[in-house]
Amino acid sequence: MRSFVPTIVPASLTDAANHLAACLNGPDDMHTWGHVTGTKDGVEYGTRNLLVAPVFLQMAGSSLERPEWDTDELIDMEKAQQAQAAITMIQYDRGTPLPSADPDTIFVIVGAQLETAMAAWGLESVPEPDEFL
């Protein structure tokens, strides 16, 4: 069964996180991260609720290999490994404080709502860009 997990990616790790997403899920996920949705102390972050299968949580922490479909080496495996090394996965339990946003860490929070996580991270929301300008 798939579930949503709140995730925060510092802008400095956006490119690396996209390579990891493509490595784990396929080429369509190469552009998962890019829009800034929150800021804290002048650092920009992207946040989203990722819909993931239970295997994602295992795969995100296991050894990475280039997917068979990536014959053109679209994925930069060094960047994917950089993002993987930056992940801190947390099992949320109500009443347990979440860590503050960190410009060097990708947080994946299992069991929390995105709004709860954003409030705990102390992020100020950034409005969505107007696509109709």
Phi and psi in radians as a Rosetta constraint file:
Dihedral C 1 N 2 CA 2 C 2 CIRCULARHARMONIC -1.426 0.35
Dihedral N 2 CA 2 C 2 N 3 CIRCULARHARMONIC 2.649 0.35
Dihedral C 2 N 3 CA 3 C 3 CIRCULARHARMONIC -2.509 0.35
Dihedral N 3 CA 3 C 3 N 4 CIRCULARHARMONIC 2.805 0.35
Dihedral C 3 N 4 CA 4 C 4 CIRCULARHARMONIC -1.571 0.35
Dihedral N 4 CA 4 C 4 N 5 CIRCULARHARMONIC 2.368 0.35
Dihedral C 4 N 5 CA 5 C 5 CIRCULARHARMONIC -2.229 0.35
Dihedral N 5 CA 5 C 5 N 6 CIRCULARHARMONIC 2.165 0.35
Dihedral C 5 N 6 CA 6 C 6 CIRCULARHARMONIC -1.137 0.35
Dihedral N 6 CA 6 C 6 N 7 CIRCULARHARMONIC 2.397 0.35
Dihedral C 6 N 7 CA 7 C 7 CIRCULARHARMONIC -2.400 0.35
Dihedral N 7 CA 7 C 7 N 8 CIRCULARHARMONIC 2.474 0.35
Dihedral C 7 N 8 CA 8 C 8 CIRCULARHARMONIC -2.205 0.35
Dihedral N 8 CA 8 C 8 N 9 CIRCULARHARMONIC 2.288 0.35
Dihedral C 8 N 9 CA 9 C 9 CIRCULARHARMONIC -2.220 0.35
Dihedral N 9 CA 9 C 9 N 10 CIRCULARHARMONIC 2.096 0.35
Dihedral C 9 N 10 CA 10 C 10 CIRCULARHARMONIC -1.101 0.35
Dihedral N 10 CA 10 C 10 N 11 CIRCULARHARMONIC 2.540 0.35
Dihedral C 10 N 11 CA 11 C 11 CIRCULARHARMONIC -0.951 0.35
Dihedral N 11 CA 11 C 11 N 12 CIRCULARHARMONIC -0.576 0.35
Dihedral C 11 N 12 CA 12 C 12 CIRCULARHARMONIC -1.164 0.35
Dihedral N 12 CA 12 C 12 N 13 CIRCULARHARMONIC -0.295 0.35
Dihedral C 12 N 13 CA 13 C 13 CIRCULARHARMONIC -1.931 0.35
Dihedral N 13 CA 13 C 13 N 14 CIRCULARHARMONIC 0.155 0.35
Dihedral C 13 N 14 CA 14 C 14 CIRCULARHARMONIC -1.013 0.35
Dihedral N 14 CA 14 C 14 N 15 CIRCULARHARMONIC -0.870 0.35
Dihedral C 14 N 15 CA 15 C 15 CIRCULARHARMONIC -1.089 0.35
Dihedral N 15 CA 15 C 15 N 16 CIRCULARHARMONIC -0.794 0.35
Dihedral C 15 N 16 CA 16 C 16 CIRCULARHARMONIC -1.075 0.35
Dihedral N 16 CA 16 C 16 N 17 CIRCULARHARMONIC -0.738 0.35
Dihedral C 16 N 17 CA 17 C 17 CIRCULARHARMONIC -1.108 0.35
Dihedral N 17 CA 17 C 17 N 18 CIRCULARHARMONIC -0.626 0.35
Dihedral C 17 N 18 CA 18 C 18 CIRCULARHARMONIC -1.152 0.35
Dihedral N 18 CA 18 C 18 N 19 CIRCULARHARMONIC -0.664 0.35
Dihedral C 18 N 19 CA 19 C 19 CIRCULARHARMONIC -1.176 0.35
Dihedral N 19 CA 19 C 19 N 20 CIRCULARHARMONIC -0.667 0.35
Dihedral C 19 N 20 CA 20 C 20 CIRCULARHARMONIC -1.154 0.35
Dihedral N 20 CA 20 C 20 N 21 CIRCULARHARMONIC -0.771 0.35
Dihedral C 20 N 21 CA 21 C 21 CIRCULARHARMONIC -1.023 0.35
Dihedral N 21 CA 21 C 21 N 22 CIRCULARHARMONIC -0.763 0.35
Dihedral C 21 N 22 CA 22 C 22 CIRCULARHARMONIC -1.152 0.35
Dihedral N 22 CA 22 C 22 N 23 CIRCULARHARMONIC -0.679 0.35
Dihedral C 22 N 23 CA 23 C 23 CIRCULARHARMONIC -1.094 0.35
Dihedral N 23 CA 23 C 23 N 24 CIRCULARHARMONIC -0.712 0.35
Dihedral C 23 N 24 CA 24 C 24 CIRCULARHARMONIC -1.438 0.35
Dihedral N 24 CA 24 C 24 N 25 CIRCULARHARMONIC -0.556 0.35
Dihedral C 24 N 25 CA 25 C 25 CIRCULARHARMONIC -2.143 0.35
Dihedral N 25 CA 25 C 25 N 26 CIRCULARHARMONIC -0.328 0.35
Dihedral C 25 N 26 CA 26 C 26 CIRCULARHARMONIC 2.176 0.35
Dihedral N 26 CA 26 C 26 N 27 CIRCULARHARMONIC 2.952 0.35
Dihedral C 26 N 27 CA 27 C 27 CIRCULARHARMONIC -1.091 0.35
Dihedral N 27 CA 27 C 27 N 28 CIRCULARHARMONIC -0.473 0.35
Dihedral C 27 N 28 CA 28 C 28 CIRCULARHARMONIC -1.145 0.35
Dihedral N 28 CA 28 C 28 N 29 CIRCULARHARMONIC -0.308 0.35
Dihedral C 28 N 29 CA 29 C 29 CIRCULARHARMONIC -1.623 0.35
Dihedral N 29 CA 29 C 29 N 30 CIRCULARHARMONIC 0.163 0.35
Dihedral C 29 N 30 CA 30 C 30 CIRCULARHARMONIC -1.166 0.35
Dihedral N 30 CA 30 C 30 N 31 CIRCULARHARMONIC -0.274 0.35
Dihedral C 30 N 31 CA 31 C 31 CIRCULARHARMONIC -2.109 0.35
Dihedral N 31 CA 31 C 31 N 32 CIRCULARHARMONIC 0.561 0.35
Dihedral C 31 N 32 CA 32 C 32 CIRCULARHARMONIC -1.110 0.35
Dihedral N 32 CA 32 C 32 N 33 CIRCULARHARMONIC -0.734 0.35
Dihedral C 32 N 33 CA 33 C 33 CIRCULARHARMONIC -1.914 0.35
Dihedral N 33 CA 33 C 33 N 34 CIRCULARHARMONIC 2.549 0.35
Dihedral C 33 N 34 CA 34 C 34 CIRCULARHARMONIC 2.916 0.35
Dihedral N 34 CA 34 C 34 N 35 CIRCULARHARMONIC -0.624 0.35
Dihedral C 34 N 35 CA 35 C 35 CIRCULARHARMONIC -1.520 0.35
Dihedral N 35 CA 35 C 35 N 36 CIRCULARHARMONIC 2.241 0.35
Dihedral C 35 N 36 CA 36 C 36 CIRCULARHARMONIC -1.345 0.35
Dihedral N 36 CA 36 C 36 N 37 CIRCULARHARMONIC 2.204 0.35
Dihedral C 36 N 37 CA 37 C 37 CIRCULARHARMONIC -2.021 0.35
Dihedral N 37 CA 37 C 37 N 38 CIRCULARHARMONIC -0.173 0.35
Dihedral C 37 N 38 CA 38 C 38 CIRCULARHARMONIC -2.769 0.35
Dihedral N 38 CA 38 C 38 N 39 CIRCULARHARMONIC 2.753 0.35
Dihedral C 38 N 39 CA 39 C 39 CIRCULARHARMONIC -2.362 0.35
Dihedral N 39 CA 39 C 39 N 40 CIRCULARHARMONIC 2.684 0.35
Dihedral C 39 N 40 CA 40 C 40 CIRCULARHARMONIC -2.672 0.35
Dihedral N 40 CA 40 C 40 N 41 CIRCULARHARMONIC 2.217 0.35
Dihedral C 40 N 41 CA 41 C 41 CIRCULARHARMONIC 0.919 0.35
Dihedral N 41 CA 41 C 41 N 42 CIRCULARHARMONIC 0.670 0.35
Dihedral C 41 N 42 CA 42 C 42 CIRCULARHARMONIC 1.403 0.35
Dihedral N 42 CA 42 C 42 N 43 CIRCULARHARMONIC 0.010 0.35
Dihedral C 42 N 43 CA 43 C 43 CIRCULARHARMONIC -1.738 0.35
Dihedral N 43 CA 43 C 43 N 44 CIRCULARHARMONIC 2.336 0.35
Dihedral C 43 N 44 CA 44 C 44 CIRCULARHARMONIC -1.635 0.35
Dihedral N 44 CA 44 C 44 N 45 CIRCULARHARMONIC 2.515 0.35
Dihedral C 44 N 45 CA 45 C 45 CIRCULARHARMONIC -2.364 0.35
Dihedral N 45 CA 45 C 45 N 46 CIRCULARHARMONIC 2.650 0.35
Dihedral C 45 N 46 CA 46 C 46 CIRCULARHARMONIC -1.866 0.35
Dihedral N 46 CA 46 C 46 N 47 CIRCULARHARMONIC 2.364 0.35
Dihedral C 46 N 47 CA 47 C 47 CIRCULARHARMONIC -2.224 0.35
Dihedral N 47 CA 47 C 47 N 48 CIRCULARHARMONIC 2.553 0.35
Dihedral C 47 N 48 CA 48 C 48 CIRCULARHARMONIC -2.816 0.35
Dihedral N 48 CA 48 C 48 N 49 CIRCULARHARMONIC 2.796 0.35
Dihedral C 48 N 49 CA 49 C 49 CIRCULARHARMONIC -1.611 0.35
Dihedral N 49 CA 49 C 49 N 50 CIRCULARHARMONIC 1.905 0.35
Dihedral C 49 N 50 CA 50 C 50 CIRCULARHARMONIC -1.541 0.35
Dihedral N 50 CA 50 C 50 N 51 CIRCULARHARMONIC 2.295 0.35
Dihedral C 50 N 51 CA 51 C 51 CIRCULARHARMONIC -1.536 0.35
Dihedral N 51 CA 51 C 51 N 52 CIRCULARHARMONIC 1.942 0.35
Dihedral C 51 N 52 CA 52 C 52 CIRCULARHARMONIC -2.247 0.35
Dihedral N 52 CA 52 C 52 N 53 CIRCULARHARMONIC 2.669 0.35
Dihedral C 52 N 53 CA 53 C 53 CIRCULARHARMONIC -1.457 0.35
Dihedral N 53 CA 53 C 53 N 54 CIRCULARHARMONIC 2.712 0.35
Dihedral C 53 N 54 CA 54 C 54 CIRCULARHARMONIC -0.932 0.35
Dihedral N 54 CA 54 C 54 N 55 CIRCULARHARMONIC -0.552 0.35
Dihedral C 54 N 55 CA 55 C 55 CIRCULARHARMONIC -1.133 0.35
Dihedral N 55 CA 55 C 55 N 56 CIRCULARHARMONIC -0.428 0.35
Dihedral C 55 N 56 CA 56 C 56 CIRCULARHARMONIC -0.991 0.35
Dihedral N 56 CA 56 C 56 N 57 CIRCULARHARMONIC -0.761 0.35
Dihedral C 56 N 57 CA 57 C 57 CIRCULARHARMONIC -1.106 0.35
Dihedral N 57 CA 57 C 57 N 58 CIRCULARHARMONIC -0.562 0.35
Dihedral C 57 N 58 CA 58 C 58 CIRCULARHARMONIC -1.342 0.35
Dihedral N 58 CA 58 C 58 N 59 CIRCULARHARMONIC -0.763 0.35
Dihedral C 58 N 59 CA 59 C 59 CIRCULARHARMONIC -1.140 0.35
Dihedral N 59 CA 59 C 59 N 60 CIRCULARHARMONIC -0.610 0.35
Dihedral C 59 N 60 CA 60 C 60 CIRCULARHARMONIC -1.108 0.35
Dihedral N 60 CA 60 C 60 N 61 CIRCULARHARMONIC -0.366 0.35
Dihedral C 60 N 61 CA 61 C 61 CIRCULARHARMONIC -1.917 0.35
Dihedral N 61 CA 61 C 61 N 62 CIRCULARHARMONIC 0.021 0.35
Dihedral C 61 N 62 CA 62 C 62 CIRCULARHARMONIC -1.718 0.35
Dihedral N 62 CA 62 C 62 N 63 CIRCULARHARMONIC 2.989 0.35
Dihedral C 62 N 63 CA 63 C 63 CIRCULARHARMONIC -1.026 0.35
Dihedral N 63 CA 63 C 63 N 64 CIRCULARHARMONIC 2.335 0.35
Dihedral C 63 N 64 CA 64 C 64 CIRCULARHARMONIC -1.582 0.35
Dihedral N 64 CA 64 C 64 N 65 CIRCULARHARMONIC 2.426 0.35
Dihedral C 64 N 65 CA 65 C 65 CIRCULARHARMONIC -2.305 0.35
Dihedral N 65 CA 65 C 65 N 66 CIRCULARHARMONIC 2.610 0.35
Dihedral C 65 N 66 CA 66 C 66 CIRCULARHARMONIC -1.104 0.35
Dihedral N 66 CA 66 C 66 N 67 CIRCULARHARMONIC 2.249 0.35
Dihedral C 66 N 67 CA 67 C 67 CIRCULARHARMONIC -1.123 0.35
Dihedral N 67 CA 67 C 67 N 68 CIRCULARHARMONIC 2.625 0.35
Dihedral C 67 N 68 CA 68 C 68 CIRCULARHARMONIC -1.036 0.35
Dihedral N 68 CA 68 C 68 N 69 CIRCULARHARMONIC -0.586 0.35
Dihedral C 68 N 69 CA 69 C 69 CIRCULARHARMONIC -1.205 0.35
Dihedral N 69 CA 69 C 69 N 70 CIRCULARHARMONIC -0.329 0.35
Dihedral C 69 N 70 CA 70 C 70 CIRCULARHARMONIC -1.524 0.35
Dihedral N 70 CA 70 C 70 N 71 CIRCULARHARMONIC 0.992 0.35
Dihedral C 70 N 71 CA 71 C 71 CIRCULARHARMONIC -1.230 0.35
Dihedral N 71 CA 71 C 71 N 72 CIRCULARHARMONIC -0.400 0.35
Dihedral C 71 N 72 CA 72 C 72 CIRCULARHARMONIC -1.599 0.35
Dihedral N 72 CA 72 C 72 N 73 CIRCULARHARMONIC 0.094 0.35
Dihedral C 72 N 73 CA 73 C 73 CIRCULARHARMONIC 0.936 0.35
Dihedral N 73 CA 73 C 73 N 74 CIRCULARHARMONIC 0.851 0.35
Dihedral C 73 N 74 CA 74 C 74 CIRCULARHARMONIC -1.107 0.35
Dihedral N 74 CA 74 C 74 N 75 CIRCULARHARMONIC -0.655 0.35
Dihedral C 74 N 75 CA 75 C 75 CIRCULARHARMONIC -1.442 0.35
Dihedral N 75 CA 75 C 75 N 76 CIRCULARHARMONIC 2.277 0.35
Dihedral C 75 N 76 CA 76 C 76 CIRCULARHARMONIC -1.545 0.35
Dihedral N 76 CA 76 C 76 N 77 CIRCULARHARMONIC 1.806 0.35
Dihedral C 76 N 77 CA 77 C 77 CIRCULARHARMONIC -1.126 0.35
Dihedral N 77 CA 77 C 77 N 78 CIRCULARHARMONIC -0.523 0.35
Dihedral C 77 N 78 CA 78 C 78 CIRCULARHARMONIC -1.137 0.35
Dihedral N 78 CA 78 C 78 N 79 CIRCULARHARMONIC -0.705 0.35
Dihedral C 78 N 79 CA 79 C 79 CIRCULARHARMONIC -1.175 0.35
Dihedral N 79 CA 79 C 79 N 80 CIRCULARHARMONIC -0.724 0.35
Dihedral C 79 N 80 CA 80 C 80 CIRCULARHARMONIC -1.047 0.35
Dihedral N 80 CA 80 C 80 N 81 CIRCULARHARMONIC -0.735 0.35
Dihedral C 80 N 81 CA 81 C 81 CIRCULARHARMONIC -1.185 0.35
Dihedral N 81 CA 81 C 81 N 82 CIRCULARHARMONIC -0.610 0.35
Dihedral C 81 N 82 CA 82 C 82 CIRCULARHARMONIC -1.076 0.35
Dihedral N 82 CA 82 C 82 N 83 CIRCULARHARMONIC -0.791 0.35
Dihedral C 82 N 83 CA 83 C 83 CIRCULARHARMONIC -1.134 0.35
Dihedral N 83 CA 83 C 83 N 84 CIRCULARHARMONIC -0.761 0.35
Dihedral C 83 N 84 CA 84 C 84 CIRCULARHARMONIC -1.038 0.35
Dihedral N 84 CA 84 C 84 N 85 CIRCULARHARMONIC -0.734 0.35
Dihedral C 84 N 85 CA 85 C 85 CIRCULARHARMONIC -1.167 0.35
Dihedral N 85 CA 85 C 85 N 86 CIRCULARHARMONIC -0.402 0.35
Dihedral C 85 N 86 CA 86 C 86 CIRCULARHARMONIC -1.522 0.35
Dihedral N 86 CA 86 C 86 N 87 CIRCULARHARMONIC -0.108 0.35
Dihedral C 86 N 87 CA 87 C 87 CIRCULARHARMONIC -1.345 0.35
Dihedral N 87 CA 87 C 87 N 88 CIRCULARHARMONIC 2.313 0.35
Dihedral C 87 N 88 CA 88 C 88 CIRCULARHARMONIC -2.085 0.35
Dihedral N 88 CA 88 C 88 N 89 CIRCULARHARMONIC 2.026 0.35
Dihedral C 88 N 89 CA 89 C 89 CIRCULARHARMONIC -1.724 0.35
Dihedral N 89 CA 89 C 89 N 90 CIRCULARHARMONIC 2.287 0.35
Dihedral C 89 N 90 CA 90 C 90 CIRCULARHARMONIC -2.198 0.35
Dihedral N 90 CA 90 C 90 N 91 CIRCULARHARMONIC 2.309 0.35
Dihedral C 90 N 91 CA 91 C 91 CIRCULARHARMONIC -1.560 0.35
Dihedral N 91 CA 91 C 91 N 92 CIRCULARHARMONIC 1.973 0.35
Dihedral C 91 N 92 CA 92 C 92 CIRCULARHARMONIC -1.409 0.35
Dihedral N 92 CA 92 C 92 N 93 CIRCULARHARMONIC 2.388 0.35
Dihedral C 92 N 93 CA 93 C 93 CIRCULARHARMONIC -2.281 0.35
Dihedral N 93 CA 93 C 93 N 94 CIRCULARHARMONIC 2.209 0.35
Dihedral C 93 N 94 CA 94 C 94 CIRCULARHARMONIC -0.881 0.35
Dihedral N 94 CA 94 C 94 N 95 CIRCULARHARMONIC 2.370 0.35
Dihedral C 94 N 95 CA 95 C 95 CIRCULARHARMONIC 1.614 0.35
Dihedral N 95 CA 95 C 95 N 96 CIRCULARHARMONIC -0.282 0.35
Dihedral C 95 N 96 CA 96 C 96 CIRCULARHARMONIC -1.539 0.35
Dihedral N 96 CA 96 C 96 N 97 CIRCULARHARMONIC 2.163 0.35
Dihedral C 96 N 97 CA 97 C 97 CIRCULARHARMONIC -1.180 0.35
Dihedral N 97 CA 97 C 97 N 98 CIRCULARHARMONIC 2.485 0.35
Dihedral C 97 N 98 CA 98 C 98 CIRCULARHARMONIC -1.575 0.35
Dihedral N 98 CA 98 C 98 N 99 CIRCULARHARMONIC 2.642 0.35
Dihedral C 98 N 99 CA 99 C 99 CIRCULARHARMONIC -1.189 0.35
Dihedral N 99 CA 99 C 99 N 100 CIRCULARHARMONIC 2.758 0.35
Dihedral C 99 N 100 CA 100 C 100 CIRCULARHARMONIC -1.255 0.35
Dihedral N 100 CA 100 C 100 N 101 CIRCULARHARMONIC 2.744 0.35
Dihedral C 100 N 101 CA 101 C 101 CIRCULARHARMONIC -0.991 0.35
Dihedral N 101 CA 101 C 101 N 102 CIRCULARHARMONIC 2.527 0.35
Dihedral C 101 N 102 CA 102 C 102 CIRCULARHARMONIC -2.380 0.35
Dihedral N 102 CA 102 C 102 N 103 CIRCULARHARMONIC 2.200 0.35
Dihedral C 102 N 103 CA 103 C 103 CIRCULARHARMONIC -1.180 0.35
Dihedral N 103 CA 103 C 103 N 104 CIRCULARHARMONIC -0.094 0.35
Dihedral C 103 N 104 CA 104 C 104 CIRCULARHARMONIC -1.996 0.35
Dihedral N 104 CA 104 C 104 N 105 CIRCULARHARMONIC 0.127 0.35
Dihedral C 104 N 105 CA 105 C 105 CIRCULARHARMONIC -2.256 0.35
Dihedral N 105 CA 105 C 105 N 106 CIRCULARHARMONIC 2.390 0.35
Dihedral C 105 N 106 CA 106 C 106 CIRCULARHARMONIC -1.703 0.35
Dihedral N 106 CA 106 C 106 N 107 CIRCULARHARMONIC 2.068 0.35
Dihedral C 106 N 107 CA 107 C 107 CIRCULARHARMONIC -1.739 0.35
Dihedral N 107 CA 107 C 107 N 108 CIRCULARHARMONIC 2.355 0.35
Dihedral C 107 N 108 CA 108 C 108 CIRCULARHARMONIC -2.112 0.35
Dihedral N 108 CA 108 C 108 N 109 CIRCULARHARMONIC 2.069 0.35
Dihedral C 108 N 109 CA 109 C 109 CIRCULARHARMONIC -1.933 0.35
Dihedral N 109 CA 109 C 109 N 110 CIRCULARHARMONIC 1.928 0.35
Dihedral C 109 N 110 CA 110 C 110 CIRCULARHARMONIC -1.535 0.35
Dihedral N 110 CA 110 C 110 N 111 CIRCULARHARMONIC 2.210 0.35
Dihedral C 110 N 111 CA 111 C 111 CIRCULARHARMONIC 1.651 0.35
Dihedral N 111 CA 111 C 111 N 112 CIRCULARHARMONIC 0.106 0.35
Dihedral C 111 N 112 CA 112 C 112 CIRCULARHARMONIC -2.012 0.35
Dihedral N 112 CA 112 C 112 N 113 CIRCULARHARMONIC 2.824 0.35
Dihedral C 112 N 113 CA 113 C 113 CIRCULARHARMONIC -1.555 0.35
Dihedral N 113 CA 113 C 113 N 114 CIRCULARHARMONIC 2.628 0.35
Dihedral C 113 N 114 CA 114 C 114 CIRCULARHARMONIC -1.009 0.35
Dihedral N 114 CA 114 C 114 N 115 CIRCULARHARMONIC -0.728 0.35
Dihedral C 114 N 115 CA 115 C 115 CIRCULARHARMONIC -1.090 0.35
Dihedral N 115 CA 115 C 115 N 116 CIRCULARHARMONIC -0.694 0.35
Dihedral C 115 N 116 CA 116 C 116 CIRCULARHARMONIC -1.093 0.35
Dihedral N 116 CA 116 C 116 N 117 CIRCULARHARMONIC -0.792 0.35
Dihedral C 116 N 117 CA 117 C 117 CIRCULARHARMONIC -1.147 0.35
Dihedral N 117 CA 117 C 117 N 118 CIRCULARHARMONIC -0.760 0.35
Dihedral C 117 N 118 CA 118 C 118 CIRCULARHARMONIC -1.085 0.35
Dihedral N 118 CA 118 C 118 N 119 CIRCULARHARMONIC -0.708 0.35
Dihedral C 118 N 119 CA 119 C 119 CIRCULARHARMONIC -1.128 0.35
Dihedral N 119 CA 119 C 119 N 120 CIRCULARHARMONIC -0.736 0.35
Dihedral C 119 N 120 CA 120 C 120 CIRCULARHARMONIC -1.139 0.35
Dihedral N 120 CA 120 C 120 N 121 CIRCULARHARMONIC -0.635 0.35
Dihedral C 120 N 121 CA 121 C 121 CIRCULARHARMONIC -1.302 0.35
Dihedral N 121 CA 121 C 121 N 122 CIRCULARHARMONIC -0.260 0.35
Dihedral C 121 N 122 CA 122 C 122 CIRCULARHARMONIC 1.258 0.35
Dihedral N 122 CA 122 C 122 N 123 CIRCULARHARMONIC 0.525 0.35
Dihedral C 122 N 123 CA 123 C 123 CIRCULARHARMONIC -1.459 0.35
Dihedral N 123 CA 123 C 123 N 124 CIRCULARHARMONIC 2.439 0.35
Dihedral C 123 N 124 CA 124 C 124 CIRCULARHARMONIC -1.587 0.35
Dihedral N 124 CA 124 C 124 N 125 CIRCULARHARMONIC 2.229 0.35
Dihedral C 124 N 125 CA 125 C 125 CIRCULARHARMONIC -1.164 0.35
Dihedral N 125 CA 125 C 125 N 126 CIRCULARHARMONIC 2.519 0.35
Dihedral C 125 N 126 CA 126 C 126 CIRCULARHARMONIC -1.944 0.35
Dihedral N 126 CA 126 C 126 N 127 CIRCULARHARMONIC 2.235 0.35
Dihedral C 126 N 127 CA 127 C 127 CIRCULARHARMONIC -1.100 0.35
Dihedral N 127 CA 127 C 127 N 128 CIRCULARHARMONIC 2.615 0.35
Dihedral C 127 N 128 CA 128 C 128 CIRCULARHARMONIC -1.100 0.35
Dihedral N 128 CA 128 C 128 N 129 CIRCULARHARMONIC 2.524 0.35
Dihedral C 128 N 129 CA 129 C 129 CIRCULARHARMONIC -1.175 0.35
Dihedral N 129 CA 129 C 129 N 130 CIRCULARHARMONIC 2.580 0.35
Dihedral C 129 N 130 CA 130 C 130 CIRCULARHARMONIC -1.413 0.35
Dihedral N 130 CA 130 C 130 N 131 CIRCULARHARMONIC 1.942 0.35
Dihedral C 130 N 131 CA 131 C 131 CIRCULARHARMONIC -1.328 0.35
Dihedral N 131 CA 131 C 131 N 132 CIRCULARHARMONIC -0.142 0.35
Dihedral C 131 N 132 CA 132 C 132 CIRCULARHARMONIC -1.846 0.35
Dihedral N 132 CA 132 C 132 N 133 CIRCULARHARMONIC 0.223 0.35
